[in-house]
Amino acid sequence: MKSVKRNEVGYSEIFHFAEKKFGVGWNAANNLFWHDGPLNYQRTDDIELGEIEADLENTKIEYPEYKDLIKAYEILIAFMKENNVTEMRVNSDD
């Protein structure tokens, strides 16, 4: 069996980051991330920085009217960069 290191974070940590760094309150974060956003409610999501950066650029080009989704991507990217991670698992069990 091999040992695996994984960066894991709960929703609340991302939501607190969104409030502290972007002024996005808890209810607004629910809407940003779960209402057609990049995270799935009550599920675990694996996120890779390069992939989400590409998703952000594609969304800006193809769907500039999706301002909430764009903001959600920007927050996740900032969170990952501030924590110096390129991959993380967002766990719904926090």
C-alpha positions in Angstrom: 0.0 0.0 0.0 1.3 3.5 -0.8 1.0 6.6 1.4 -0.9 9.5 -0.2 -0.8 13.1 0.7 -3.9 15.1 -0.1 -4.9 18.7 0.5 -8.4 18.7 1.9 -10.6 21.6 2.9 -14.2 22.0 4.1 -16.8 24.3 2.6 -16.7 26.5 5.7 -13.0 27.3 5.2 -13.7 28.5 1.7 -16.8 30.4 2.7 -14.8 32.2 5.5 -12.1 33.0 3.0 -14.7 34.4 0.6 -16.1 36.6 3.3 -12.7 37.8 4.6 -11.0 38.4 1.2 -13.9 39.2 -1.1 -16.7 40.5 1.2 -19.0 37.6 0.1 -21.3 36.6 3.0 -22.3 33.0 3.8 -25.6 33.0 2.0 -24.1 34.7 -1.1 -21.3 32.1 -1.0 -23.9 29.3 -1.0 -25.4 30.8 -4.2 -22.0 31.4 -5.8 -20.6 27.9 -5.3 -23.7 25.7 -5.4 -26.3 27.3 -7.6 -24.8 26.3 -11.0 -21.4 26.8 -9.4 -18.2 24.8 -9.4 -19.0 22.8 -6.2 -21.6 20.2 -5.5 -23.7 20.5 -2.4 -23.2 17.6 0.0 -20.6 16.0 -2.2 -16.8 15.9 -2.3 -15.1 17.7 -5.2 -11.5 17.4 -6.4 -10.2 20.6 -7.8 -7.0 21.2 -9.8 -5.7 24.8 -10.2 -4.8 24.6 -13.9 -8.2 23.2 -14.7 -10.2 25.8 -12.8 -8.1 28.6 -14.3 -8.9 27.2 -17.8 -12.6 27.0 -16.8 -12.5 30.6 -15.7 -11.0 31.8 -18.9 -13.4 29.8 -21.0 -16.4 31.1 -19.0 -15.2 34.7 -19.4 -14.9 34.3 -23.1 -18.1 32.2 -23.8 -20.4 33.3 -21.0 -19.4 36.7 -19.7 -22.9 37.2 -18.3 -22.2 34.4 -15.7 -20.8 36.8 -13.2 -21.5 34.6 -10.2 -19.7 31.6 -11.7 -16.8 33.8 -12.6 -16.6 35.2 -9.1 -16.7 31.6 -7.6 -13.8 30.6 -9.9 -11.8 33.7 -8.9 -12.4 32.9 -5.2 -11.3 29.3 -5.5 -8.2 30.3 -7.5 -7.3 32.9 -4.9 -7.8 30.4 -2.1 -5.6 27.8 -3.7 -2.8 30.3 -4.5 -2.9 31.8 -1.0 -2.6 28.3 0.5 0.1 27.3 -2.1 -1.7 24.3 -3.5 -2.3 23.1 -7.0 -4.8 20.3 -6.1 -7.3 20.0 -3.3 -10.4 18.1 -2.2 -13.3 20.1 -1.1 -15.1 18.0 1.5 -18.8 18.5 2.3 -18.4 16.9 5.8 -17.1 19.9 7.6 
